[in-house]
Amino acid sequence: MNWKFNPLVDRKKPIDFGLILNYTMCFIMVGILILGTFLLPQFYGYQLDRNTIGRVIYTQRDEVALSGELILTVLDRTAIVTNLVSEGGMSMYLNLDSDQLKNGDLIDRLKEEIAWAVSWGVLPQEVQNVDFNAEIGNLQVDYFLLGSNTTEYGDMALWRVSYNDYEKYQVDFLLDAENYKIYYAELGGSALSDMWLVDKLTKVDGTYMMACMSYYEAENAEDVYKEKIFKIEDAGSFGWWDEREDKTKLNQRAIIFGFDVFWEYFRGQSLYDMYQIEEGDDTTMIQNAND
């Protein structure tokens, strides 16, 4: 067999380093893509957990009505809240410290609501001087869930803000986490105990009960006991109690007001028990003078 060298067949082809580099880069990119698909979600979740676990973050909802969303009046929401508490109680979900409060506007919104209540004659003007300064007093804020929390109307929750500067003011407020309406309050301290008598508050509509009706945007109320206890439509019984009338409790908080369901939670007895009367006594219907 005769064999001859053929330069066109036997000549070695030169190595194409550019082609090899292209293939190598393709394999590397594919590898990075595969790793990224599995690892990036885990890394993002780790970073999110590290930044949020153990920290309280709350934001104010935009007050924009979505199409088809049911708009609740102040009285409607108040009635839903009191009914939820009556049926399922309330449980503390979290507690905020002073550093966490600096990132939100809760205290500012509470001050605005206090000023609004004062303008209606529901609260004394002196309470507007409480500055809730955590640097000179004890400020405690708790977040409560109501019943099953989520209803057809959205989440239902309450803020409880307690403040004591150990000198002039010792106050406690329970307010709606959505519209910041005040449902219950205990007011005391040397600056308040000698200044506020409910029967001497500025009367918007002639009586304290009418002032409360205006504040909660109710059209009528039923006087149960000397305008110290009255029913505000579907929201239930509301009333006030002046502890200074009890000479054995001179060092107690000066005055308490709010819906009966919260009295049972914070005071251990209902508003009716405080006045030693039976619920269901004869009532007198009062019409709102604004209507």
Steps between C-alpha positions, in 0.01 A plus 500: 500500500650825393452799728579854407494813706214724411551850643132589449385205716767448761577859590400575863236767546603794721333524846218758506544657847225751432247225446613320816466824695149553370392149601661542842318828561172341395547215748592747776195719431272197495649388832451844654142509375426158650660591833327838506162339439537290815716719723373855444149441645656337806745789542221758462287320758794485740564872464131583543474287815815652646364851448147438629499220759490650847415845368159670485420683178166673455386737231197715453257380237416728216152634554387416148176319438537215250226429253226301669643542850246563774556835669433489873385801696661579836196359681492186282862421576452577869208256516703228323791547741287487815311195374824317416636568847173394660488172306867401476696725732833658414853367519829688507701427187812709550661773706694797363792667673597867472754439222243324281249779557741751346446335161123553500241771546282329762564757775440790260171346387396445861570866582289605202214278615524634856473853361194393297335347808576817697337711230176304548513527878566130555844555657635789709733751340773422753559155353641663186805596708608137533803469271558121534873563531667165563819673617336643812227244564390144443338453159352162416320406181319169439329370188184293547320270258123470525316172474609324181664831397405479132138567409315577182587864570875440535734469793374616838757596762563751777792697640538549873721795594592542868712785632613602847745785566484429876403861570220665304348243267397137518287414198385194314334500155348223290452601138413351164803390297329616180334836566652570846162558665530485879277230653623503859717726716622533856624846597681593818800667654532824695449720192170336409341383823410850620400646164248274333145448606281345232202717589712812438638403161435731206167383367466489123136389498400571857593172672796268525301223339426719198870585475585129487232442239658766281849357549390151392270643231185343645148620432348398830578358842309360796560641847529205739616662823518877555708543183779312675405193299339519159465280195634632170297312240655165397836590656365413843521649847735789567567681825735674739606459863664754729715321755547818702147452629634202696696651790686172550661528155652845503820369347322320219458631147260791486249393237425221254280504194422262216288215369386239750677204331836660576413571862464128559838438340701772675309551826378149565134599523241650273393862498164393643673327790695818575172686553330196654206503262347230282544510125164529328353776715261747339674732257423835341564555129705810415509632145817661361447874474713511184239306299 
